[in-house]
Protein backbone atom coordinates (compact mmCIF):
# COMPACT_ATOMS: atom_id res chain seq x y z
CA UNK A 1 0.00 0.00 0.00
CA UNK A 2 1.56 3.27 -1.11
CA UNK A 3 0.63 6.53 0.58
CA UNK A 4 0.42 9.64 -1.60
CA UNK A 5 0.20 13.29 -0.56
CA UNK A 6 -1.11 16.28 -2.54
CA UNK A 7 1.75 18.68 -3.34
CA UNK A 8 -0.51 21.68 -2.75
CA UNK A 9 -2.51 20.98 0.41
CA UNK A 10 -1.03 17.78 1.87
CA UNK A 11 -4.20 15.64 1.54
CA UNK A 12 -3.16 11.99 1.82
CA UNK A 13 -4.65 8.71 0.60
CA UNK A 14 -3.64 5.09 0.18
CA UNK A 15 -3.13 3.37 -3.16
CA UNK A 16 -2.74 -0.42 -3.22
CA UNK A 17 0.13 -1.44 -5.51
CA UNK A 18 1.98 -4.62 -6.34
CA UNK A 19 5.73 -4.73 -5.82
CA UNK A 20 6.22 -4.69 -9.63
CA UNK A 21 4.97 -1.10 -9.87
CA UNK A 22 6.60 0.36 -6.78
CA UNK A 23 9.42 2.17 -8.60
CA UNK A 24 7.07 3.66 -11.19
CA UNK A 25 4.80 5.34 -8.66
CA UNK A 26 6.82 8.40 -7.64
CA UNK A 27 4.14 10.92 -8.59
CA UNK A 28 0.63 10.58 -9.97
CA UNK A 29 -2.07 13.00 -11.07
CA UNK A 30 -5.44 12.61 -9.39
CA UNK A 31 -8.44 14.55 -8.13
CA UNK A 32 -7.90 16.17 -4.72
CA UNK A 33 -11.16 16.65 -2.79
CA UNK A 34 -9.57 19.23 -0.50
CA UNK A 35 -8.31 21.44 -3.37
CA UNK A 36 -11.35 20.47 -5.51
CA UNK A 37 -9.05 20.20 -8.54
CA UNK A 38 -6.87 17.66 -10.32
CA UNK A 39 -3.44 17.90 -8.70
CA UNK A 40 -0.12 16.09 -8.58
CA UNK A 41 0.34 13.66 -5.70
CA UNK A 42 3.77 12.68 -4.39
CA UNK A 43 4.70 9.23 -3.11
CA UNK A 44 5.28 9.41 0.65
CA UNK A 45 5.74 5.93 2.10
CA UNK A 46 4.45 2.41 2.29
CA UNK A 47 1.78 1.28 4.69
CA UNK A 48 -0.16 -1.94 5.06
CA UNK A 49 0.29 -4.81 2.64
CA UNK A 50 2.16 -4.47 -0.65
CA UNK A 51 1.60 -7.31 -3.10
CA UNK A 52 -1.26 -9.75 -3.47
CA UNK A 53 -4.55 -9.35 -1.69
CA UNK A 54 -5.56 -12.29 0.48
CA UNK A 55 -8.91 -12.46 -1.31
CA UNK A 56 -10.74 -10.97 -4.28
CA UNK A 57 -14.50 -10.37 -4.16
CA UNK A 58 -16.28 -12.57 -6.70
CA UNK A 59 -18.27 -9.73 -8.31
CA UNK A 60 -15.22 -7.53 -9.01
CA UNK A 61 -13.59 -7.81 -12.46
CA UNK A 62 -9.85 -8.39 -12.47
CA UNK A 63 -7.98 -5.26 -13.63
CA UNK A 64 -5.14 -5.32 -16.15
CA UNK A 65 -2.53 -4.49 -13.53
CA UNK A 66 -1.55 -6.70 -10.63
CA UNK A 67 -2.80 -3.76 -8.61
CA UNK A 68 -6.37 -4.48 -7.58
CA UNK A 69 -7.79 -1.54 -5.69
CA UNK A 70 -7.26 2.04 -4.76
CA UNK A 71 -8.65 3.52 -1.59
CA UNK A 72 -9.48 7.12 -0.88
CA UNK A 73 -11.15 8.79 2.00
CA UNK A 74 -14.01 10.86 0.64
CA UNK A 75 -15.97 12.89 3.18
CA UNK A 76 -14.97 10.52 5.97
CA UNK A 77 -15.86 7.40 3.96
CA UNK A 78 -13.61 4.94 2.13
CA UNK A 79 -14.35 4.46 -1.56
CA UNK A 80 -13.22 1.28 -3.37
CA UNK A 81 -13.21 0.86 -7.14
CA UNK A 82 -11.46 -1.50 -9.54
CA UNK A 83 -8.34 0.15 -10.96
CA UNK A 84 -9.65 -0.09 -14.55
CA UNK A 85 -12.36 2.45 -13.70
CA UNK A 86 -9.85 4.80 -12.10
CA UNK A 87 -7.12 4.55 -14.75
CA UNK A 88 -8.93 3.66 -18.01
CA UNK A 89 -5.81 4.31 -20.12
CA UNK A 90 -3.58 2.18 -17.86
CA UNK A 91 -1.63 5.29 -16.89
CA UNK A 92 -0.70 6.47 -13.43
C-alpha positions as CSV (number, residue, x, y, z in Angstrom):
1,X,0.0,0.0,0.0
2,X,1.6,3.3,-1.1
3,X,0.6,6.5,0.6
4,X,0.4,9.6,-1.6
5,X,0.2,13.3,-0.6
6,X,-1.1,16.3,-2.5
7,X,1.7,18.7,-3.3
8,X,-0.5,21.7,-2.7
9,X,-2.5,21.0,0.4
10,X,-1.0,17.8,1.9
11,X,-4.2,15.6,1.5
12,X,-3.2,12.0,1.8
13,X,-4.7,8.7,0.6
14,X,-3.6,5.1,0.2
15,X,-3.1,3.4,-3.2
16,X,-2.7,-0.4,-3.2
17,X,0.1,-1.4,-5.5
18,X,2.0,-4.6,-6.3
19,X,5.7,-4.7,-5.8
20,X,6.2,-4.7,-9.6
21,X,5.0,-1.1,-9.9
22,X,6.6,0.4,-6.8
23,X,9.4,2.2,-8.6
24,X,7.1,3.7,-11.2
25,X,4.8,5.3,-8.7
26,X,6.8,8.4,-7.6
27,X,4.1,10.9,-8.6
28,X,0.6,10.6,-10.0
29,X,-2.1,13.0,-11.1
30,X,-5.4,12.6,-9.4
31,X,-8.4,14.5,-8.1
32,X,-7.9,16.2,-4.7
33,X,-11.2,16.6,-2.8
34,X,-9.6,19.2,-0.5
35,X,-8.3,21.4,-3.4
36,X,-11.3,20.5,-5.5
37,X,-9.1,20.2,-8.5
38,X,-6.9,17.7,-10.3
39,X,-3.4,17.9,-8.7
40,X,-0.1,16.1,-8.6
41,X,0.3,13.7,-5.7
42,X,3.8,12.7,-4.4
43,X,4.7,9.2,-3.1
44,X,5.3,9.4,0.6
45,X,5.7,5.9,2.1
46,X,4.5,2.4,2.3
47,X,1.8,1.3,4.7
48,X,-0.2,-1.9,5.1
49,X,0.3,-4.8,2.6
50,X,2.2,-4.5,-0.7
51,X,1.6,-7.3,-3.1
52,X,-1.3,-9.7,-3.5
53,X,-4.6,-9.3,-1.7
54,X,-5.6,-12.3,0.5
55,X,-8.9,-12.5,-1.3
56,X,-10.7,-11.0,-4.3
57,X,-14.5,-10.4,-4.2
58,X,-16.3,-12.6,-6.7
59,X,-18.3,-9.7,-8.3
60,X,-15.2,-7.5,-9.0
61,X,-13.6,-7.8,-12.5
62,X,-9.8,-8.4,-12.5
63,X,-8.0,-5.3,-13.6
64,X,-5.1,-5.3,-16.2
65,X,-2.5,-4.5,-13.5
66,X,-1.6,-6.7,-10.6
67,X,-2.8,-3.8,-8.6
68,X,-6.4,-4.5,-7.6
69,X,-7.8,-1.5,-5.7
70,X,-7.3,2.0,-4.8
71,X,-8.6,3.5,-1.6
72,X,-9.5,7.1,-0.9
73,X,-11.2,8.8,2.0
74,X,-14.0,10.9,0.6
75,X,-16.0,12.9,3.2
76,X,-15.0,10.5,6.0
77,X,-15.9,7.4,4.0
78,X,-13.6,4.9,2.1
79,X,-14.4,4.5,-1.6
80,X,-13.2,1.3,-3.4
81,X,-13.2,0.9,-7.1
82,X,-11.5,-1.5,-9.5
83,X,-8.3,0.1,-11.0
84,X,-9.7,-0.1,-14.5
85,X,-12.4,2.4,-13.7
86,X,-9.9,4.8,-12.1
87,X,-7.1,4.5,-14.8
88,X,-8.9,3.7,-18.0
89,X,-5.8,4.3,-20.1
90,X,-3.6,2.2,-17.9
91,X,-1.6,5.3,-16.9
92,X,-0.7,6.5,-13.4
